Structures are given as structure tokens and as C-alpha cells.
Amino acid sequence: MARFACPSYSSQLRIDLGALRANYRALADHAAPALCGAVVKADAYGLGAAKVAAALAREGCRIFFVAQLGEAFDVLDAVGIDSSIYILNGLDPGGEAACAEWGFVPVLNGRGQLDRWRAFARAAGKPLRAALQMDSGMSRLGLDLAALADLAQDRSFGEEISLCLLMTHLACADEPDRAANDAQLAQFGAARALFPDVPASIANSGGTFLSPDFHCDVVRAGIALYGARPGPQAPPLRPVVSLDARVIQIREIGEGTGVGYGLDYVADTRRRLATIGVGYADGWPRSLGGNGAAWLDGQRLPIVGRVSMDSLTIDISDLPPTALGEGDFVELLGPHQSLDDVARDAGTISYEILTRLGRRHARVHVEDQAAEIVAAGARI
């Protein structure tokens, strides 16, 4: 794998936009004839929302989902005027004017959001676009079936709101055998019957790989776009991210020597160690201490001792003495260690690993073999 040296930074996060686009094509083909939307909330899961959204728009994506109003502005210039940007969490009070002015689509999740958007539409004297979310069993966001039935009978609702999507969210899409999936689909089917002419969406990444009954009109691809498997039913996808970290120091320690905070690791023989310039401030979980690893040329290099804020220590005793030196890079994410591997070792999920990757990594967006290094929002 090519290295993109950046002397000012101790780690390099590589984002393969070509792989991202390939994953989008695979998901869109699988879900067809349903449309495939892209979830680019949380700065596109930490990978740079503007660049990710622009790459997906070039691939033909026209439906984008963010979580908050502010995130919609982050992708507005990247996606084009013929795209729709949905705000999954809806609007906080006072956000209605900006949302309407810029043409974003709020997902109305409760009575308060609904009433405020309707009132704003009445004041504007024209219907405003919106999506409605149903709570089909997750008990997180959304209106219940009775509330939706009332809206379906409310003639003024149709005069105030141009309803462009009815949606809900699956609680167990990553567990295809859970009965809850079919129960939620049945609940959502009852809601769809109330609004038969409105496009519908239930499937997130995991739901996209349940039966075609879950595809409805729009699937909302998130973590699968970025290369992680959203459940055992999903095929492998192309990895989008890789992370290399630089060696700060190499040392030898003797038998009985402790390493790191708390001296949790004590060498049982003479060992060679390398200290790496990545820690939990960079999003590398403390739980990987004694569990995780780095890699070099196919050789696993276990993390020994605790992960610190700015560094961690790996055992390189099995490497030839000249294989690794100060300033060289080791692999933390890449061909030998996927997001799913790291999440397993850390006792968490790939979503958390990806979204926690910190701002101190030099970010390298690669497309058509051209590399651009961007770190902390500034060109290097």
C-alpha cells in the first residue's frame, strides 16, 4: 500500500473514494428498483462529509441523510440542486426558517416538530416538504400508528405538508433471524396503507440485506458505504479506510519490566517494543490494550500495556531487527485489520471505531489515483 508521508502528523488516515463509489453501486444494484440513499451524518462517519457526498453524487446518488440541521449545510454545495437532504433528527425549535429557506427536508419525529413545521407552513402560505417517521417498535423516535391515522384523516395536513417520505428504523437489522424485524415490517405496512402514494423507507444498511420486502422505495445506506459489514447476511464490501501510524521510539526491555500506565503488562522474557503515535485522543480505544494489534508486512504486532492518550506500545520482538525504525509506519486499519476486526477486539461496533477517529490524523482522500492530504481542515 502506498504511503503518503506527512512529517507534521504521526498518523495518516486514507479514504478511498473509489471504493466508496463501488460500494454505493453494489448497494444500489442490490436494492433496485428501490432507490439508494446515502447516510452522511456525523461528518460522513468521520470521513469528511463534503468529499464523501460529492463522490456519491457523481456516482448518481440523489438522496442524502444527515442527523442535524447544521450537517445539512456541510453537504449542500457538494450534492447539487437536484438532490434532497433529509434531516433525520428533525428540527430543533427555531430551525424552521433556515430549513425552509435552503430546501432541506425535516423528518418529523413527534408532535412538537410536526406542529411547529405546520405552523411555519401556514405562515408561509404554501405547503412545505417533510418526511414522517413512524415508531414501529424501536421506541426511539417517531409517531405511533394512531397519530399517523389522525394525520391521514386531517385534510389541512395535506394542505400544509408536502409529504415526500414515510419512514421508520429497524432495531435489529444486523440480526436477520430476529422476529422483531418482521414485526416492525408489519407495523410499517399498516402505516404505509394510510399514505399509499407516499414513498416509504425502512431499510438501513443491514435492512438492505434482509428480504426484498424491506427495500420499499428507498434504502438508507450508512455503514455499508464505508466498508463495514452491517450484519452476517451482508456480503463483504470494499474497505474504504486505512490508518497508518508512525513509530516514535524503539526500545528493548528485560524480563520483569512493566510497560505503560499501571504497569499492567510485565515482560516474561527480553522483548523489543515500539511506541506508536496514536492513542485514545485519536479514537483508538483504551480497551485495545492487551487485546488489539498493529501489523507490518503480514506480521501481527500485539499492543502491550494500556493505550495512552497520545501513544500505545506494540511488541515487535518477532520482527527482524532492521524491519522497523523510528519514523516508519505500521498498519492499524488496512488489508490485515479491518474495521470489523478492530471493533471485535475493542468490544464495540465498527460504527464507533469509525466515527471516533480523531482530527489529528492527516487525511488522505484518494480518487482515480490522485491523492490529496488534508489535516484538521487545512491543506498541507
N, C-alpha and C positions, 0 to 999 in steps of 0.2 A: 504494500500500500504506500502511495506517495506521501511524503512528509512535507508539510508546509511550515517551514521554520519561521518563528516569530520571536526574536530574542527578548521582547518585553513581557512575554507571557510564559507561564510554566506549564500550560496545558492548551491543547488545540482540539476544538470540537468541530468535526467535519459533517456538514449536512449535504447529502447527495440529493439534489433536486430532481435529477433524472430518475432515481429510484422512487422518489415521492410520486412523480408523474406516472411511473409504471404501476405503482400500487393503486393509484386512482383509476387507471384504465382497467386493471383487473377487477376492482370492486364495482366499477360502473358496468362492465360487461356481465359480471355475475348477477347484478341486481336488475338488469334490463328485463322488461321495459320500464321499470321504475327508474326515476332519476336518482343520481347520486349526488348528495350534498356533502360539503366538507366542514368539519368542526375545527375551527381555527382559534378557539378560545385559549386563554392563558398564554398569549403570545405564540399561538400555534404549538402548544405543549412545550414551550420554551425554545423553539427553533427559529423564531423570527416571523411574526405573522405576516408582515408586508411581503417578504420574499416568498414565503410559502404560498400565500394566497395568489400572488402574481403568477407563480409557476402553475398552480392548479387552474387558474383562469385561462392560461394559454393552452392547457390541456382540454378545455371545454367545460369546466365546472362553472355553474352559474348560480349556485345556491350555497351560501356560507352561513355558518352559525357561530356566534360569539356568545359570551355569557353576560357581558355588561355593556352599557351604552358607550363608555369610553373606548372599549375594544373595537367597536364598530368603526370609529374614526381611524383606528390603526390600519384597517384594511381597505378603507373606502377608495383611495386612489389606486389601489392595486388590482381591484376586481372589475372595474368598468361599470358604466352606467346601465348596462343591460343585466346586471346581477342583482340578486336580492340578498340582503344581510339581515338575518334574524337574530334577535337578542333573547337568548334562552331564559335568562332570569327575569325578563320583563323590565319594567321601568321603575326606578325609584321616584318618589314624589318630586315633581319639578322637572323631570326629564322629558316631559311630553313635547314641549315646543321644539327642542333640538332634534328629537327623534322624527317628528313630522317634517321639519324643515329639510332634513337630509334624506328622507325617504327610507329610513330603516323600518324594519317590521318587528314590533314588540310581540313577544309571546306572552299572552295574558294568562297568568297562573292563578289568580284569585280574584275575589270580589273587589278588593280595593283597586287593583291595577285596572280591572275591567271598567269600573265606574269612572275612574279618572280619565281613561282613554276615550270613553264615550262622551264624557262632558267636554273634553277638548275638541272632539269631532263636532259636537253640536255648536260649540263656539266658532269653529272654523267654517261651519256651514257646508260641510262636504264629508262624505264617508272617508274614513282612513283605514289603510291596510293593517291587518293584525292576524296573528295566529292564536288559537286557543289550545291550551294544554289541559288534558284530562288526567286526573289521578286515577289510574286503572288498577292500583294496588300497591304502589311503592310508598305511599304516604309521605311524599316529599314536597312536590309542587303539583298544582293543577286543581281544576274544578271537578266536583263529583258529577255523576250521571244526572242526578236530579237538577242540579244547577244548569247543566247543558240543555236538558229538556226544556227548562223555563226559557232559556235564550232562544231555542229553536221556535218557540211559540210567540216570541216577542217581536212584533213587526218593526218596532223602532230600532231594534238591534241591527237588523239588516239595512236600515237607512243610515245608520251611523258608522257601522263597521263593514269594511270590505274584507270578508274572511277568506284568506288565501291558503291557510293550512290548519288542519286539525291534527294534534299530535299527542303522544304520551311517551313514557320512558320505561323500558324494561329493567326490572330489578335483578334478574338472574340470567341475562342473555349469555353469559360466559359458562353457564351450566345447562347444556341443551336438554338434559333429561328432567329438569325441574318442572313439576306440574304448574308452577306459578307462571311460566311463560304462556302456556295455553290459556290459563285463567285470565291473564291480562289481555291476551288477544281477543278473547270472547267479550270481555268488558268493553274493549275499544271498538269492537264490532257494533255493539249497541249504540255507542256514541256516533259512529260513522253513519248509522241508519238515520240519525237525526239531521245530519248535514250531508246528504248523499252526493251533492255536487261539489263538495269541497275536497281538495287533495288531502291525503292522510299520510301520516308518518309515525311508525312505532319502532323501527329498527335502528339501533345504534350499530357500532362495528360488529359486536357479537351477534346481534339480531339479524344482520345481513346474511349470516351463515346458518341461520335456522331455516325452516322450510320457506318456500316462496310465499306462503300465506302472510309472512311477516314483512314482505317487501312493500306492500301497499303502493303508494305513488312516489314516495321519496324515502330513501335511506339516508341516515346521517352518519357518515364515516368519520371516525375520530382516530383512535389509537392505531387502527389498522393502516391508515395512511402512512404512519410514521414507522412502520415496520415491525411492530409487536403483534403477536397473535392474540386476538381478542377472546379466544376460547379454544378448547380442544377440537371443535368441529371445523375450525378455520384452517386453510392450507397455509404453509409458510409464505411469507411475503418478503419482499426485498428489504434488507436493512437500510435505513435512511441515515442513521447517525453512527459516527465512530468518535472515540475520545482517546487521545494520546496524552500522556503526562510525562514530564521531564524529571530525570534523576537529579536531585540536589547534591547528594553525598553518598559515598560508598564506604563501608567500614567492615572490619572483622571483629567479632566478639568471641569470647571464650565460654566454655561450659559454665553454667550457673549465672550468666549475666542476664539481667532483666532488660526489657525493652518497653519504652513508652510509658504513658501515664498509668499509675497503679502497678507498674511492673507485672502486668498480668501474664505476659509471655516471658518464660525463662528458658534460655537455650540449654538443651540437653547435651549438645556437643559444640565444637567450634563451628561458627556459622559466618557467612558473608551476607551482609544486609545492604539494601539500598533504600534511601529515604526519597520519597516522591512528593512533588509539589502540588498535591491535591488533598483536600480534607473535607470535613463536613460543611465548611463555609462555601465549598464549591459544589455541594449537593451530593457528596459521596457519603453514604450513611455510616454512622458510627457502628451500626450493627454488623458491618462487614469486617470489623476487627476480629481476627481469628477464624473468619468464615470465607471471606472473599479472596480475590487474587488479581494480579496483573498478569500479562502474557508477553512473551518475547519469542518470536520465531517458533511458535508452536509449543513453547515450554511454559507451563503454569508456574507462577511465582506467588506463593501464598502471602497474604497480609498477615504480619505478626504484630502482636500488641494492638493497642487501641488506635482507631482513626482519630487524629487530632484535628483542630480547626483548619490548619493550613497544610498538613502533611500526613503521610502514612508511611509505614515501613514494610518492605517486602523482603522475603528470603530469596537470595539469588545464589545460594550455595551450589546448586546443581548446574549453573551456567559455567562455561569456560571463563577463566579469569579476564580475558580480553573481549568478551562478548558484549559488555555493557560498561559504559563510562559515564562520568558526570556530564550532564547536558544532553545525554541521549534520551530517547523516548521509549516508554513501554505502553502497551495497549491496555486500556481499561474497558473500552467498548470497541468491538470490531469483529473480524472474521472468527476469532476464537472465543469471544464472550459477547453474547447478545444482551439486549435489554432484559429479556426474559430470564436469562441466566443470572444476571446481577440481582434482579428483583427476587428470584428464588433464594439466593444466598443471603440477601438482606432481610428476608422475611416480610416482603412487601409486594407491591404490584408494579408493573412496568410504567404505569401512568405516573406514579410518584417519583420513580427514578428520573424519568424524562423531564418532568416539569420542575424538578428541583435543581437541575444543572445550573450552576451559578453564572454570574456575569463576568467572572474573572477568566473564563476560558476564551481564548481567541477563537472566534467563529469563522469557519471557512465554508462558504456556500459554493458548491460545485455544480456546474451545469455545462454540458457539452464540452467537457474537459477544460473549461476556464475556471480558475479559482479566484475568489475574492475574499480577502481576510478582513473581517470586521470584528472589533472587540469593543465592548462597553459602548456600543452605539456610534463609534467613531472609526473612520478609515485609518488604517495603519500605514 
